[in-house]
Amino acid sequence: MTRASPILAYGKEVTFQTHGHDKYKRILRDVILLDGMNLNHALAKDGWCRWYREYAPRDAVLEELEKAARETWKGL
């Protein structure tokens, strides 16, 4: 299995699902590839990013993916 990386989206069309703004007024989004892959989930699964409860409190999938990555010492 190939580890996820931002390269998965390089040069490809993606769809953004917007979820609001953070305290710095940055837009919070999920990045979805045309094949349906959620890039946010792929990156969290391999430990390349962290889930922040304050910005995605109801995203149980991200929470579990990040937890599993931490427990197996993946990525960050």
N, C-alpha and C positions, 0 to 999 in steps of 0.2 A: 504494500500500500504506500502510495506517495504521500509525504507529509504536505500539509496545506501551506500555502504562502500567498502573499499578495500577487504573485506572478500568475496565479490562477485566473485573474481578471485582466491581466495586461493585454491591451489591444482587442478586448472583447466587449460586446454590448452587454450592459447590465441594467437592472431595474433597481430603483431605490424605493424602499418602504420607509417613509418618514414617521418618526415617533415623537417629535417635539424638539425642545432645545435644552441644553445644559445651562448651568449658571453663568457661563461665559457667552451665551447666546449662539453656541455652535449647534448646528443641526444634527440630531441623532437619527441615524438611519441603519437599516439592514441593507446589505448589498446582495442582490439575487442575480445569479448568472442565468442565461437563457435556458440552460438544461435543468433549472430549478434548484441548483445548489445554493444554499445560504452561506455566503462567504464568511459572515460573522461567526456562524456555528463552526465552520471548518477551521477557522483560525483559533477559536477557543478550544476546540477539541485537541489540537496539537500544541496548545500552550503558548501561542504567539500573541495572545491578547488576554485581558482580564475582564471579567464581568463586574460591573458596578451596580449594586442593588439600587442606589438612588436614581439611576438613569433607566434601568429596565427591571423594575421590581417584580413584574409579573412574568418575566421570561424564565420559566423553570428549566427550559432546555439549555439555555446559556449557563445557568447556575450549575446544572449537573455536568455539563461538558467541562467547564472550568474546574470544578471540584475533582473530576476524574483525572484531568491533566496534572493538577497539583499533586494528587496522591501518587501518580506514577512518575513524577519529576520530569515532565515534558516541558519543553520550551523555556519560558521565562522562569 
